[in-house]
Amino acid sequence: MKSSRSEYLPVRGLRYHLRHWGREDAPMLFMLHGWMDVSASFQFVVDCLQRDWHVIAPDWRGYGLSARSGSDSYWFADYLGDLDAILDHYAPNQQINLIGHSMGGNVACMYAGVRPQRIARLVNLEGFGMPPTRPQQAPGRYAQWLDGLRQPPDMRSYASPEQVMGRLQKTNPRLSDERAAFLAQHWAAPNAEGRWEILGDPAHKMISPVLYHVEEALACWQAITAPVLWVEAAETDVWRWFGTKDLAKARAEIDRRIATIANVATESIPGAGHMLHHDQPELLAERIEAFLAQA
């Protein structure tokens, strides 16, 4: 494995952890992890990159080794604000190459439309966005959120790293023992009682009272000027996130969203599920570098 190093940076009042791979004078490549994940999740892809890169990957607020917000809820706009501050620190007044997985892909696409001048090339790994919502859902959503405030969620703990490995492999049966063992030590840590706790703020499990306004998100996507590589896993289970068993309907909605991006190429990674950067890192690294080399 390529070695990584940690850095801690004050970002908008929170102590952020960022993981670096490669020489500091190499071209920068920023990677954004997804929900309930950590920056070390990109290790396998970084290992497969052929070109020299300075890869920079933050643990989002409330994940991994970054500080928790201290609030009872997390707000999506804060990820945009955090990313803006991070890029201002490492690459002021520069265009950068940006990769985001799942939630990180959603952040990347939104940011690329809000700050189009900052992005040279963008790779979206299964960052489909959330299911469409209707205004009529607002009362029930607010009620769910208020109920959640009365009974805050907690995070399950595990007796050993091996149990953490089992949890990771239950979610992703393709994950090898070797990769699961590596991820377990970064995804969880022992607490004062010796049990292993997931390194994520339980508040991330709170339902958001704010409905997902897909047309607002797509207005941002439409403003992206950088070339975009949209990557899906051939065996993705993203359909269940859209709240429908009608795969054709979900596919049509995703294709509608992709079509709002002006300059987009699509790729499908065979033999991979949603965690495609764990399942097929060699293929994914190859596609990413081929796309970045077109600049």
N, C-alpha and C positions, 0 to 999 in steps of 0.2 A: 504494500500500500504506500502511496505517496504520503509523506508526513504533512501534518497541518499544524498550525500554531494559533493560539487564541489571543485576542485583543479585546479589551474592554473600553467602551467609548460612551461618554455622556450624550444621550440623544433625547432631546425634548424632556429633560428632567428625569430620565430613567437611565440606569446603567445597562448598556447593551453589550452583549457578547457577540463577537464576529469571528468567524473561522477563516483563516487564510491558507491557501495552498500556493506553492510556486514562488518564483522570484518576484520581488517587489517592483523591479524594473521591466517585467514582462507585461504584455498587453492585458488590461483588466477585463475580467468576465465576472459579472455579478449573478448570483444564484439565490432565488427566493423559495424557501420551503413552504409546504402546505399546512393545513390545519392539523393540530396534534402531531407535529413532526418537529425536526430539529435540523440545524445546518449540516451536521455530520451525515445526514441522509444522502448527500451528494457524493460521498467518498468514492463509491464504486464508479460513477461516471467520471469523476476527476481522474481516477486511476487509469481510465481508458483514453483520455485525451492525448493525442499525439503531439500537438504543438505546445510550446511553452506558453503557459497562461499564468497570470496572477489572479486566481479565483478568490473572490470575496463573498462570503455567505453569512448573513446575520441570523441569529436566533431571534425571531420576532418577539416583541414584548410579551411577557408571560409564558414564554416557551424556552426550553433548554436552560442555558445559563444566564439568559437575560432577566432583568428585574421584572417583577409583576407590577401591574399598573396600580394596584391598591384599590381599584374600583370593583363594583359588583358586576360590571358588564364591560365588554370590549366593543369598540366602535370601529367599523371598517375604515373610515376616513383617517384614523390614527396611523394605519399602516402606510398610507400614502404620505402622511406627514413625516413619519419615521424614515421612509425610503428617501424622500427629498433631502432630509438632513444628512443621511449617510452618504448620498452621492455628492452633496456639497462639500463634505469632508474629504472624500477620497478622489473625486474627479470634478473639481469646480470648473465650470465653464467648458466642460468636455462632453462629447457624445460618448455613450457607453453601450456595450453589448449586455443585454439583460435576459436572463432565463428565469422562468417561474413555473413551479409545479402546483397544480390544483388551486388552493386559495392563493398561493404565491403567483400563479398564472393570472388570476383575476386581478390581483394588485398590479402586476406588471402591465396588463392591458389597459387598465384604468389610468395608470400613471403615464403610459406612453401617449395617451390621448390628451391628458391634461398638460403634460410637459413634452410635447412632440420634439422640441429642439434638443432634448437631452438624450434621445435614444437613437443609436446608429442601427442596431438590429435587435429584434426581439424574438425569443423562442417561448411559445406557450405550450406547456406540457399538461394537457388535460385540464386546463383552466376554463371550464365551460360556462361558469356563472351559475347562479341559483335558479330554481324554478320560477316561472312568472307568478306574480301575485295579483290580487284584485283589491281595490279599496275596501270592499265589504269585509275583508279578512281582518281589518285593523282592530276592531273592538276585541275580537277573540285573541289576537296576538298580544295586545296590551295586557289582557287578563292573564294570559299564560305567563308573561314576563313578571307581572306583579305576584302571581302565585309562586314563581321561582324565587323571588326575593325573600319570601317567607321560609322557604326550605332550600337553601343554597345547595348546589350539587357538590359532591365530593369526588375524589379521584381514588380509584381502587389501588391497593398496594399488593405486593407480591412477596412471597417468602424467600425467593432466590432469583438470581439472574436467569437461571434455567426456566423459571416460570414466566419471566418477562419474554424470553425467547419464544416460549410456547404461545404466549398472547400474540406476538408479532406474526408467528407462523399460522395461527388460526385466522387472522385477518388476511394474510397473504400466503397461501399454501405453497407458492412457488419459491418462497424464501429459503435458501439453503441454511444449514446449521451454522456454517462459517459466517455468513452475512448476518444472520439473526443474532449471533453472539456479539458481533461488532456493534450492531445497532442497539442492542439491549443496554450496553454500558454507556451509551450516549442518550438514550431515550428515557432512562430511569436511573435513580441513584438511591443508595441506602439512607433511611432516615434514622432518627435517634434510637428507635427501637430495633434497628437492624433489618427492617422490611424495605423492600425496593418500591419507591414511589415514582410514578411517571412524572417527568419534568415538564409539567404543564399546569397552569393555573386552572383549578376547577371552574372558575368563572367563564372560561371559554365554552363550557357546556351549556351555559344559559342561553335560552332562546332570545334572539334579538327582538325588541319591540318595534324596530323599524322594518317595514316591508321592503323587499328587494324590488326596486323599480327598474325592470330590465331595459326599458326604452332609454332611461337616463344613462345606464351603463353603456348601451350601444351607441349613444351619442358621443361618448368618450372614445369608444372603439373606432368610430367613424372618423375621428380627428387624428388618428394615428397616421404619421407620415413615413415612418420607418418600415422597411421590409419585415414581414412577420412570417415565421415558420410555425405552423399550427400542427402539433404532434398528438396523435391519439394512439392508445393501445388497442390492438386488434381484438383483445378479449376484455375490454373495459366493462365495468358494471355501472357506469355512470347513469344508465337509464333509471335506476331505482331512485336516484336523487331527484329526478324530475317528477316524482309522485305519480307515475303512470306505468302501466304494463304494456302500453301501446308503443312498441319500439319505433314504428314508422313515424308516429307523431313526435316523439322525442328527437329522432333523427332530423326531421324537418325543421324543428325549432333550432337545433344546433347549427344546421346548415344555414338557416336564416341569419344567425348571429355571425357566423364566419363571413358571410357575404357582405357584412357592413365594413369589413377591413379592406382598405383599398388595395394594398399590395401584399397578398398572402399566398403562401404555398402550403400545401397540406401533406403530411406524411402519416403512415400507419406503421406501428412497430409490431411485428408478429410475435406470438408467444409471450405476450405481456398483458398484465392487467393494469389497473389504475396506477400502481406503484411501478411504473415502467422503468424508472431509473434504478430500481432494485432488480427487476426481472431481466432486462436486456440492456445493461449499461454499455456494452461494446457497440451494439447497433446504434443506440441513442447517441453516444459520443461521436460516432462516425457521421451521423446525419447532422448533428449540431455543427461540427467543424466544417463539413462540406458547405453548409449554409453560410457560416461566417466567412468562409474563404471567398464567397462571391462578391464581397464588398470591393 
